[in-house]
Amino acid sequence: MPFQVNKQGYYGEFGGAYIPEMLYPNIEELRRKYLSIMEEASFQKEFHQLLRDYVGRPTPLYFAKRLSEKYQAKIYLKREDLCHTGAHKVNNTIGQILLAQRLGKKRIIAETGAGQHGVATATVCALMGLECKIYMGEVDIERQAPNVARMKMLGAEVIPATSGSKTLKDATNEALRDWINHPENTYYIIGSVVGPHPYPDMVARFQSVISQEIQKQLREKEGTSNPHYIIACVGGGSNAAGAFYHYLDHSKVVLIASEAGGKGIHSGKSAATTILGKEGIIHGSKTLLMQTDDGQITEPYSISAGLDYPGVGPLHAHLHTSGRGKFHAITDDEAMQAGLELCQLEGIIPAIESSHALAVLDKIKFQKEDIVVLNLSGRGDKDLNTYINYFNL
């Protein structure tokens, strides 16, 4: 399949494993073993049992009647916000913690931006009784205080990243540094489809449960497993990779990704990677990356703590450059208004990341019979302070 990773770890020209020598044994062990471990019957049984009984899967595919009336299409919301911990992130952390156990690792580290991946990692570490350290940018610690409290209650140590923009990129740098210093006993749970191979492929496979369920649920509701459009937000891009996964080679299904346009694409305060990015290497992977002419990483910005990443997963870089995926930059204002609209039309408060996906509905002229699936990747409790400040509630 042209949109799956190849044996060298590339999607088209993007991907690979650009790593310090110290990490080579860890990455190489993972690369050699991840597929065979994931395919073991005992792994599959435990993974799917936990997804069902602990995470609460399958998540509903909800027909949004009032939203559909407004945008003149059949709009379904894939309710990842109803997963345990409040977002899709837990699908991946359940899978990776089972992998870490089978590799004999006792200490878990992770990075987090919006805090949802941090909470999901802390959750599975509590579940399995493993030591947990979460790296988080100082700026994000401030704007995602409820999630920081949740991580601490779950027994994780939250370590602030104080360099650079003090956000997700810097938290990832710190986590990689920790891993280099403790390679033997530590497993790094990466939270998105980013990083060195095999992480992007592994995370996409764990998240592919989303599109697998969409196929089955649509068949029941509409008599077809293929929608006309799938819409998802992209920072690193794991929820989008999961929603797109089983449709990558169905060319009639239009894949739409929304990125953080911030204060405007050319305002200098944006994270619209596919528009502003050039080929580069970040966190062990060759991808599209926001950078200066001499290759220094440009600081990303978004009102959403989960989308302010200067790169994008290599799968998404390939989807963009090949034309298979259509990418839209959504401004802060567009996202916030779309989030409020969902609250008032459907009684659902979305994460601001998901609000970026919702804002795409206004950018497309749908036909009345079009089936649109929008991946509602997370719930909005963690963002209430941002909503309060923005709308003066």
GUGU-68661 format. One record per residue (C-alpha): residue number from 1; x negated, y, z. Coordinates in steps of 0.05 Angstrom, whole numbers, plus 5000, padded with zeros to 4 digits. Each point is the difference from the previous one (the first is absolute). Layout:
<nodes>
{k = NUM	east = X	north = Y	up = Z}
...
</nodes>
This chain:
<nodes>
{k = 1	east = 5000	north = 5000	up = 5000}
{k = 2	east = 4968	north = 5066	up = 4978}
{k = 3	east = 5019	north = 5038	up = 5063}
{k = 4	east = 4973	north = 4949	up = 5050}
{k = 5	east = 4930	north = 5005	up = 5026}
{k = 6	east = 4946	north = 4962	up = 4961}
{k = 7	east = 4948	north = 4952	up = 5028}
{k = 8	east = 4950	north = 5057	up = 5009}
{k = 9	east = 5051	north = 5040	up = 5042}
{k = 10	east = 5020	north = 5051	up = 4947}
{k = 11	east = 5066	north = 5027	up = 4974}
{k = 12	east = 4978	north = 5023	up = 4931}
{k = 13	east = 4940	north = 5044	up = 5016}
{k = 14	east = 5019	north = 5013	up = 5073}
{k = 15	east = 4984	north = 4960	up = 5063}
{k = 16	east = 4938	north = 4960	up = 5017}
{k = 17	east = 4962	north = 4997	up = 5066}
{k = 18	east = 4950	north = 5056	up = 5011}
{k = 19	east = 4977	north = 4985	up = 5070}
{k = 20	east = 4940	north = 5007	up = 5046}
{k = 21	east = 4956	north = 4938	up = 5004}
{k = 22	east = 5019	north = 4991	up = 5074}
{k = 23	east = 5073	north = 4987	up = 4979}
{k = 24	east = 4984	north = 4953	up = 4943}
{k = 25	east = 5006	north = 4935	up = 5041}
{k = 26	east = 5069	north = 5021	up = 5027}
{k = 27	east = 5028	north = 5022	up = 4934}
{k = 28	east = 4971	north = 4939	up = 4964}
{k = 29	east = 5029	north = 4952	up = 5052}
{k = 30	east = 5068	north = 5034	up = 4992}
{k = 31	east = 4996	north = 4998	up = 4924}
{k = 32	east = 4982	north = 4926	up = 5000}
{k = 33	east = 5054	north = 4979	up = 5049}
{k = 34	east = 5060	north = 5047	up = 4998}
{k = 35	east = 5039	north = 4965	up = 4944}
{k = 36	east = 4989	north = 4929	up = 5025}
{k = 37	east = 5020	north = 5021	up = 5072}
{k = 38	east = 5061	north = 5037	up = 4976}
{k = 39	east = 5022	north = 4940	up = 4958}
{k = 40	east = 4995	north = 4951	up = 5059}
{k = 41	east = 5069	north = 4971	up = 5018}
{k = 42	east = 4988	north = 5016	up = 5075}
{k = 43	east = 4983	north = 5072	up = 4983}
{k = 44	east = 5061	north = 5010	up = 4956}
{k = 45	east = 5045	north = 4968	up = 5053}
{k = 46	east = 4974	north = 5045	up = 5056}
{k = 47	east = 5000	north = 5062	up = 4956}
{k = 48	east = 5072	north = 4992	up = 4976}
{k = 49	east = 5025	north = 4979	up = 5069}
{k = 50	east = 4971	north = 5064	up = 5031}
{k = 51	east = 5027	north = 5043	up = 4943}
{k = 52	east = 5069	north = 4971	up = 5013}
{k = 53	east = 5003	north = 4995	up = 5076}
{k = 54	east = 4953	north = 5056	up = 5021}
{k = 55	east = 5001	north = 5052	up = 4945}
{k = 56	east = 5074	north = 4989	up = 4983}
{k = 57	east = 4994	north = 4982	up = 4926}
{k = 58	east = 5032	north = 5000	up = 4951}
{k = 59	east = 5013	north = 5074	up = 5005}
{k = 60	east = 5067	north = 5023	up = 4969}
{k = 61	east = 5007	north = 5026	up = 4929}
{k = 62	east = 5051	north = 5055	up = 5014}
{k = 63	east = 5044	north = 5031	up = 4946}
{k = 64	east = 4998	north = 5075	up = 5015}
{k = 65	east = 5070	north = 5020	up = 4977}
{k = 66	east = 4997	north = 5075	up = 5011}
{k = 67	east = 4929	north = 5006	up = 4974}
{k = 68	east = 5022	north = 4961	up = 4939}
{k = 69	east = 5058	north = 5047	up = 4988}
{k = 70	east = 4955	north = 5060	up = 5004}
{k = 71	east = 4946	north = 4974	up = 4952}
{k = 72	east = 5048	north = 4962	up = 4954}
{k = 73	east = 4966	north = 4932	up = 5004}
{k = 74	east = 5004	north = 4936	up = 5043}
{k = 75	east = 4949	north = 5016	up = 5054}
{k = 76	east = 4978	north = 4945	up = 5048}
{k = 77	east = 4955	north = 5013	up = 5060}
{k = 78	east = 4953	north = 4944	up = 5021}
{k = 79	east = 5003	north = 5009	up = 5075}
{k = 80	east = 4928	north = 4990	up = 5022}
{k = 81	east = 5015	north = 5052	up = 5054}
{k = 82	east = 5038	north = 4944	up = 5035}
{k = 83	east = 4938	north = 4956	up = 5009}
{k = 84	east = 4975	north = 4992	up = 5071}
{k = 85	east = 4953	north = 5060	up = 5015}
{k = 86	east = 5039	north = 5043	up = 4950}
{k = 87	east = 4964	north = 4990	up = 4934}
{k = 88	east = 4975	north = 4951	up = 4948}
{k = 89	east = 4930	north = 5000	up = 5031}
{k = 90	east = 5014	north = 4941	up = 5046}
{k = 91	east = 5008	north = 4952	up = 4940}
{k = 92	east = 4926	north = 5009	up = 4987}
{k = 93	east = 4975	north = 5000	up = 5072}
{k = 94	east = 5036	north = 4934	up = 5015}
{k = 95	east = 4966	north = 4969	up = 4939}
{k = 96	east = 4931	north = 5028	up = 5017}
{k = 97	east = 5002	north = 4982	up = 5074}
{k = 98	east = 5014	north = 4927	up = 4981}
{k = 99	east = 4942	north = 5004	up = 4951}
{k = 100	east = 4954	north = 5030	up = 5054}
{k = 101	east = 5018	north = 4943	up = 5048}
{k = 102	east = 4983	north = 4948	up = 4948}
{k = 103	east = 4933	north = 5034	up = 4989}
{k = 104	east = 4987	north = 4997	up = 5075}
{k = 105	east = 4998	north = 5076	up = 5012}
{k = 106	east = 5016	north = 5024	up = 5070}
{k = 107	east = 4996	north = 5076	up = 4992}
{k = 108	east = 5045	north = 5040	up = 4954}
{k = 109	east = 4988	north = 5070	up = 4973}
{k = 110	east = 5044	north = 5043	up = 4955}
{k = 111	east = 5009	north = 5070	up = 4973}
{k = 112	east = 5065	north = 5038	up = 4999}
{k = 113	east = 5028	north = 5066	up = 4973}
{k = 114	east = 5074	north = 5006	up = 5016}
{k = 115	east = 4990	north = 4950	up = 5056}
{k = 116	east = 5047	north = 4947	up = 4971}
{k = 117	east = 4942	north = 4953	up = 4980}
{k = 118	east = 4968	north = 5013	up = 5068}
{k = 119	east = 5064	north = 4981	up = 5036}
{k = 120	east = 5009	north = 4939	up = 4956}
{k = 121	east = 4928	north = 4978	up = 5014}
{k = 122	east = 5006	north = 5013	up = 5075}
{k = 123	east = 5065	north = 4960	up = 4998}
{k = 124	east = 4970	north = 4937	up = 4969}
{k = 125	east = 4938	north = 5005	up = 5045}
{k = 126	east = 5046	north = 5001	up = 5061}
{k = 127	east = 5039	north = 4941	up = 4970}
{k = 128	east = 4936	north = 4960	up = 4990}
{k = 129	east = 4961	north = 5024	up = 5061}
{k = 130	east = 4942	north = 5032	up = 4962}
{k = 131	east = 4958	north = 5062	up = 5016}
{k = 132	east = 5022	north = 5059	up = 4958}
{k = 133	east = 4967	north = 5067	up = 4982}
{k = 134	east = 5035	north = 5050	up = 4955}
{k = 135	east = 4965	north = 5058	up = 4966}
{k = 136	east = 5043	north = 5061	up = 4987}
{k = 137	east = 4984	north = 5071	up = 4978}
{k = 138	east = 5005	north = 5053	up = 5054}
{k = 139	east = 5050	north = 5040	up = 4958}
{k = 140	east = 5044	north = 4938	up = 4991}
{k = 141	east = 4997	north = 4983	up = 5074}
{k = 142	east = 5031	north = 5068	up = 5014}
{k = 143	east = 5055	north = 4996	up = 4947}
{k = 144	east = 5018	north = 4927	up = 5013}
{k = 145	east = 5000	north = 5001	up = 5076}
{k = 146	east = 5058	north = 4949	up = 5008}
{k = 147	east = 4961	north = 4948	up = 4960}
{k = 148	east = 4937	north = 5012	up = 5040}
{k = 149	east = 5039	north = 4987	up = 5064}
{k = 150	east = 5029	north = 4936	up = 4970}
{k = 151	east = 4930	north = 4974	up = 4982}
{k = 152	east = 4975	north = 5013	up = 5070}
{k = 153	east = 5061	north = 4966	up = 5031}
{k = 154	east = 4985	north = 4940	up = 4956}
{k = 155	east = 4930	north = 4996	up = 5030}
{k = 156	east = 4959	north = 5030	up = 4944}
{k = 157	east = 4944	north = 5050	up = 5009}
{k = 158	east = 5011	north = 5061	up = 4955}
{k = 159	east = 4934	north = 5032	up = 4979}
{k = 160	east = 5003	north = 5071	up = 4970}
{k = 161	east = 4962	north = 5014	up = 4935}
{k = 162	east = 4972	north = 5071	up = 5007}
{k = 163	east = 4962	north = 5009	up = 4935}
{k = 164	east = 5023	north = 5030	up = 4933}
{k = 165	east = 5074	north = 5015	up = 4995}
{k = 166	east = 5012	north = 4956	up = 5062}
{k = 167	east = 5052	north = 4959	up = 4962}
{k = 168	east = 5007	north = 4931	up = 4967}
{k = 169	east = 4937	north = 5003	up = 4957}
{k = 170	east = 4957	north = 5015	up = 5062}
{k = 171	east = 5034	north = 4947	up = 5042}
{k = 172	east = 4983	north = 4949	up = 4945}
{k = 173	east = 4927	north = 5024	up = 5001}
{k = 174	east = 4997	north = 4988	up = 5075}
{k = 175	east = 5032	north = 4931	up = 4996}
{k = 176	east = 4950	north = 4979	up = 4946}
{k = 177	east = 4943	north = 5026	up = 5044}
{k = 178	east = 5026	north = 4958	up = 5058}
{k = 179	east = 5004	north = 4938	up = 4956}
{k = 180	east = 4928	north = 5010	up = 4976}
{k = 181	east = 4978	north = 5002	up = 5073}
{k = 182	east = 5040	north = 4938	up = 5022}
{k = 183	east = 5003	north = 4955	up = 4939}
{k = 184	east = 5001	north = 4931	up = 5034}
{k = 185	east = 5061	north = 5001	up = 5044}
{k = 186	east = 5042	north = 5056	up = 4968}
{k = 187	east = 5055	north = 4998	up = 4948}
{k = 188	east = 5021	north = 5065	up = 4967}
{k = 189	east = 5074	north = 5003	up = 4983}
{k = 190	east = 5005	north = 5050	up = 4943}
{k = 191	east = 5069	north = 5030	up = 4996}
{k = 192	east = 5008	north = 5013	up = 4927}
{k = 193	east = 4981	north = 4975	up = 4930}
{k = 194	east = 4933	north = 5035	up = 5006}
{k = 195	east = 4929	north = 4980	up = 5019}
{k = 196	east = 4953	north = 4948	up = 4971}
{k = 197	east = 5026	north = 4937	up = 4965}
{k = 198	east = 5035	north = 4957	up = 5024}
{k = 199	east = 5039	north = 5049	up = 5044}
{k = 200	east = 5042	north = 5034	up = 4946}
{k = 201	east = 5023	north = 4933	up = 4972}
{k = 202	east = 5010	north = 4969	up = 5069}
{k = 203	east = 5042	north = 5058	up = 5026}
{k = 204	east = 5041	north = 5001	up = 4936}
{k = 205	east = 5014	north = 4925	up = 5007}
{k = 206	east = 5023	north = 5008	up = 5073}
{k = 207	east = 5045	north = 5059	up = 4980}
{k = 208	east = 5027	north = 4964	up = 4939}
{k = 209	east = 5054	north = 4970	up = 5045}
{k = 210	east = 5035	north = 5067	up = 4986}
{k = 211	east = 5008	north = 4990	up = 4925}
{k = 212	east = 5014	north = 4926	up = 5010}
{k = 213	east = 5060	north = 5018	up = 5043}
{k = 214	east = 5022	north = 5055	up = 4952}
{k = 215	east = 5004	north = 4949	up = 4944}
{k = 216	east = 5043	north = 4952	up = 5040}
{k = 217	east = 5044	north = 5055	up = 5030}
{k = 218	east = 5013	north = 5035	up = 4933}
{k = 219	east = 5019	north = 4933	up = 4969}
{k = 220	east = 5054	north = 4993	up = 5053}
{k = 221	east = 5025	north = 5072	up = 4994}
{k = 222	east = 4992	north = 5015	up = 4926}
{k = 223	east = 4992	north = 4933	up = 4966}
{k = 224	east = 4929	north = 5018	up = 4978}
{k = 225	east = 4934	north = 4999	up = 5036}
{k = 226	east = 4972	north = 5059	up = 4960}
{k = 227	east = 5017	north = 5072	up = 5016}
{k = 228	east = 4990	north = 5056	up = 4949}
{k = 229	east = 4956	north = 5040	up = 5048}
{k = 230	east = 4960	north = 4986	up = 5063}
{k = 231	east = 4978	north = 5062	up = 5039}
{k = 232	east = 4950	north = 5002	up = 5057}
{k = 233	east = 4952	north = 5050	up = 5033}
{k = 234	east = 4925	north = 4992	up = 4993}
{k = 235	east = 4944	north = 5022	up = 5045}
{k = 236	east = 4954	north = 4940	up = 4998}
{k = 237	east = 5061	north = 4964	up = 4973}
{k = 238	east = 5017	north = 4936	up = 5038}
{k = 239	east = 5076	north = 5009	up = 5002}
{k = 240	east = 5000	north = 5016	up = 4926}
{k = 241	east = 4955	north = 4940	up = 4984}
{k = 242	east = 5048	north = 4956	up = 5039}
{k = 243	east = 5062	north = 5028	up = 4965}
{k = 244	east = 4968	north = 4996	up = 4931}
{k = 245	east = 4963	north = 4934	up = 5007}
{k = 246	east = 5049	north = 4950	up = 4968}
{k = 247	east = 5018	north = 5051	up = 4946}
{k = 248	east = 4930	north = 5019	up = 4977}
{k = 249	east = 5008	north = 4961	up = 4935}
{k = 250	east = 5074	north = 5015	up = 4989}
{k = 251	east = 4988	north = 5059	up = 4953}
{k = 252	east = 5074	north = 5018	up = 4998}
{k = 253	east = 4999	north = 5016	up = 5075}
{k = 254	east = 4975	north = 5071	up = 5007}
{k = 255	east = 4951	north = 5007	up = 5059}
{k = 256	east = 5001	north = 5069	up = 5031}
{k = 257	east = 4951	north = 5024	up = 5053}
{k = 258	east = 5005	north = 5066	up = 5038}
{k = 259	east = 4937	north = 5033	up = 5027}
{k = 260	east = 4992	north = 5058	up = 5048}
{k = 261	east = 4998	north = 5065	up = 4960}
{k = 262	east = 4993	north = 5038	up = 5066}
{k = 263	east = 5005	north = 5076	up = 4991}
{k = 264	east = 4995	north = 4990	up = 4924}
{k = 265	east = 4955	north = 4959	up = 4955}
{k = 266	east = 4949	north = 5055	up = 4988}
{k = 267	east = 5008	north = 5036	up = 5067}
{k = 268	east = 4938	north = 4967	up = 5030}
{k = 269	east = 5048	north = 4968	up = 5051}
{k = 270	east = 5022	north = 4936	up = 4967}
{k = 271	east = 4988	north = 4925	up = 4996}
{k = 272	east = 5024	north = 4989	up = 4929}
{k = 273	east = 4943	north = 4951	up = 4985}
{k = 274	east = 5020	north = 4975	up = 4931}
{k = 275	east = 5006	north = 5072	up = 4973}
{k = 276	east = 4940	north = 5030	up = 5036}
{k = 277	east = 4956	north = 4939	up = 5007}
{k = 278	east = 4941	north = 4976	up = 4960}
{k = 279	east = 4966	north = 4932	up = 5002}
{k = 280	east = 4959	north = 4991	up = 5063}
{k = 281	east = 4986	north = 4954	up = 5058}
{k = 282	east = 5033	north = 5005	up = 5068}
{k = 283	east = 5001	north = 4951	up = 5057}
{k = 284	east = 4969	north = 4944	up = 4959}
{k = 285	east = 5043	north = 5005	up = 4937}
{k = 286	east = 4995	north = 5034	up = 4932}
{k = 287	east = 5064	north = 5039	up = 4989}
{k = 288	east = 5028	north = 5069	up = 4984}
{k = 289	east = 4975	north = 5049	up = 5052}
{k = 290	east = 5009	north = 5074	up = 5014}
{k = 291	east = 4930	north = 5028	up = 4996}
{k = 292	east = 4959	north = 5062	up = 4982}
{k = 293	east = 4959	north = 5004	up = 4936}
{k = 294	east = 4939	north = 4974	up = 5038}
{k = 295	east = 5038	north = 4941	up = 5029}
{k = 296	east = 5016	north = 5025	up = 5070}
{k = 297	east = 5068	north = 4976	up = 5025}
{k = 298	east = 5053	north = 5055	up = 5001}
{k = 299	east = 5040	north = 5005	up = 5064}
{k = 300	east = 5071	north = 4975	up = 4987}
{k = 301	east = 5062	north = 5033	up = 5030}
{k = 302	east = 5072	north = 4978	up = 5011}
{k = 303	east = 5054	north = 5016	up = 5050}
{k = 304	east = 5004	north = 4924	up = 5005}
{k = 305	east = 4945	north = 4968	up = 5042}
{k = 306	east = 5004	north = 4936	up = 4959}
{k = 307	east = 4989	north = 5030	up = 4931}
{k = 308	east = 4940	north = 5047	up = 5011}
{k = 309	east = 4948	north = 4952	up = 4971}
{k = 310	east = 4952	north = 5027	up = 4947}
{k = 311	east = 5001	north = 4934	up = 4960}
{k = 312	east = 5051	north = 4949	up = 4979}
{k = 313	east = 4998	north = 4924	up = 4999}
{k = 314	east = 4965	north = 4971	up = 4938}
{k = 315	east = 5064	north = 4965	up = 4977}
{k = 316	east = 5035	north = 5067	up = 4998}
{k = 317	east = 4942	north = 5033	up = 4965}
{k = 318	east = 5007	north = 4946	up = 4947}
{k = 319	east = 5076	north = 5007	up = 4996}
{k = 320	east = 4991	north = 5075	up = 4990}
{k = 321	east = 4945	north = 4998	up = 4947}
{k = 322	east = 5033	north = 4943	up = 4962}
{k = 323	east = 5067	north = 5037	up = 5000}
{k = 324	east = 5036	north = 4941	up = 5033}
{k = 325	east = 5016	north = 5043	up = 5061}
{k = 326	east = 5029	north = 5071	up = 4997}
{k = 327	east = 4973	north = 5045	up = 5055}
{k = 328	east = 5035	north = 5063	up = 5026}
{k = 329	east = 4970	north = 5052	up = 5047}
{k = 330	east = 5051	north = 5020	up = 5052}
{k = 331	east = 4990	north = 5064	up = 5040}
{k = 332	east = 5009	north = 5005	up = 5075}
{k = 333	east = 5064	north = 5041	up = 4990}
{k = 334	east = 5030	north = 4951	up = 4950}
{k = 335	east = 4986	north = 4942	up = 5047}
{k = 336	east = 5028	north = 5033	up = 5062}
{k = 337	east = 5065	north = 5020	up = 4964}
{k = 338	east = 5007	north = 4929	up = 4972}
{k = 339	east = 4991	north = 4971	up = 5069}
{k = 340	east = 5054	north = 5045	up = 5029}
{k = 341	east = 5046	north = 4982	up = 4942}
{k = 342	east = 4994	north = 4926	up = 5017}
{k = 343	east = 5016	north = 5015	up = 5073}
{k = 344	east = 5063	north = 5038	up = 4980}
{k = 345	east = 5024	north = 4955	up = 4943}
{k = 346	east = 4985	north = 4931	up = 5028}
{k = 347	east = 4986	north = 5009	up = 5075}
{k = 348	east = 4928	north = 4975	up = 4994}
{k = 349	east = 4941	north = 5041	up = 5025}
{k = 350	east = 4940	north = 4981	up = 4956}
{k = 351	east = 4926	north = 5005	up = 5013}
{k = 352	east = 4972	north = 5061	up = 4963}
{k = 353	east = 4959	north = 4952	up = 4957}
{k = 354	east = 5065	north = 4968	up = 4976}
{k = 355	east = 5030	north = 5070	up = 4990}
{k = 356	east = 4948	north = 5010	up = 4945}
{k = 357	east = 5030	north = 4940	up = 4963}
{k = 358	east = 5071	north = 5027	up = 5010}
{k = 359	east = 4980	north = 5066	up = 4969}
{k = 360	east = 4986	north = 4964	up = 4934}
{k = 361	east = 5075	north = 4989	up = 4991}
{k = 362	east = 5007	north = 5073	up = 4980}
{k = 363	east = 4946	north = 4994	up = 4946}
{k = 364	east = 5032	north = 4945	up = 4958}
{k = 365	east = 5061	north = 5001	up = 4955}
{k = 366	east = 5034	north = 4933	up = 5015}
{k = 367	east = 5054	north = 4965	up = 4961}
{k = 368	east = 5062	north = 4982	up = 5041}
{k = 369	east = 4987	north = 4925	up = 4996}
{k = 370	east = 4926	north = 5005	up = 5018}
{k = 371	east = 4980	north = 4958	up = 5060}
{k = 372	east = 4949	north = 5037	up = 5042}
{k = 373	east = 4964	north = 4968	up = 5059}
{k = 374	east = 4965	north = 5049	up = 5047}
{k = 375	east = 4953	north = 4972	up = 5052}
{k = 376	east = 5017	north = 5034	up = 5066}
{k = 377	east = 4933	north = 4984	up = 5030}
{k = 378	east = 5009	north = 5027	up = 5071}
{k = 379	east = 5046	north = 5034	up = 5049}
{k = 380	east = 4996	north = 5072	up = 5022}
{k = 381	east = 4994	north = 4997	up = 5077}
{k = 382	east = 4924	north = 5011	up = 4995}
{k = 383	east = 5012	north = 5063	up = 4958}
{k = 384	east = 5054	north = 5033	up = 5042}
{k = 385	east = 4953	north = 5055	up = 5024}
{k = 386	east = 4981	north = 5017	up = 4928}
{k = 387	east = 5073	north = 5001	up = 4980}
{k = 388	east = 5017	north = 5043	up = 5061}
{k = 389	east = 4945	north = 5051	up = 4984}
{k = 390	east = 5016	north = 5002	up = 4926}
{k = 391	east = 5075	north = 5009	up = 5006}
{k = 392	east = 4998	north = 5039	up = 5066}
{k = 393	east = 5048	north = 4949	up = 5031}
</nodes>
